[in-house]
Amino acid sequence: MSEKEMNAYRFGTGKEPTDEMLEQIMKEVAQEARESSKKVENARFEQMRRNIAAKQEKWAEQINQIINS
């Protein structure tokens, strides 16, 4: 199926999509979901890294205060 045919199809037209159309749509949705999930996961881990760095800095300051007291 050509990209033009895929882009021309609309679900609300009352016309049922072909199996080939549905398969292509499902593949595209799955790919977009994987990409979106990966972005969220990367953002989450980056935030965790920032939180760890902030806590390490806080602990280092507290340890230095104890050592220098």
C-alpha positions in Angstrom: 0.0 0.0 0.0 1.3 3.4 -0.9 1.9 6.1 1.6 -0.6 8.3 -0.4 -3.3 5.7 0.1 -2.5 5.4 3.8 -2.6 9.2 4.2 -5.9 9.4 2.3 -7.8 7.0 4.7 -9.8 8.5 7.5 -11.5 6.3 10.2 -14.6 8.5 10.3 -15.6 8.1 6.7 -17.7 5.0 7.3 -15.5 2.9 5.1 -13.7 0.0 6.8 -9.9 -0.1 6.5 -8.3 -3.0 4.8 -6.3 -5.5 6.8 -3.2 -4.1 5.2 -4.1 -0.6 6.3 -4.8 -1.7 9.8 -1.5 -3.6 9.9 0.4 -0.5 8.8 -1.5 1.8 11.2 -0.8 -0.6 14.1 2.9 -0.8 13.2 3.1 3.0 13.1 1.3 3.4 16.4 3.5 0.8 18.1 6.7 2.6 16.8 5.4 5.9 18.1 4.6 4.3 21.5 8.1 2.8 21.7 9.7 6.1 20.9 7.5 8.0 23.4 8.2 5.4 26.1 11.9 5.6 25.5 11.9 9.4 25.8 10.0 9.2 29.1 12.3 6.6 30.4 15.4 8.7 29.4 13.9 11.8 31.1 13.2 9.8 34.2 16.7 8.4 34.5 18.2 11.8 33.8 16.1 13.2 36.7 17.3 10.4 38.9 20.9 11.2 38.0 20.3 14.9 38.9 18.7 13.8 42.2 21.6 11.5 43.0 24.2 14.3 42.3 22.3 16.7 44.5 22.1 14.3 47.4 25.8 13.4 47.0 26.7 17.1 47.1 24.5 17.6 50.2 26.1 14.6 52.0 29.6 15.8 51.0 28.9 19.2 52.6 27.6 17.6 55.8 30.6 15.3 56.0 33.0 18.2 55.5 31.2 20.2 58.2 31.6 17.2 60.6 35.2 16.8 59.7 36.0 20.5 60.0 34.2 20.9 63.3 
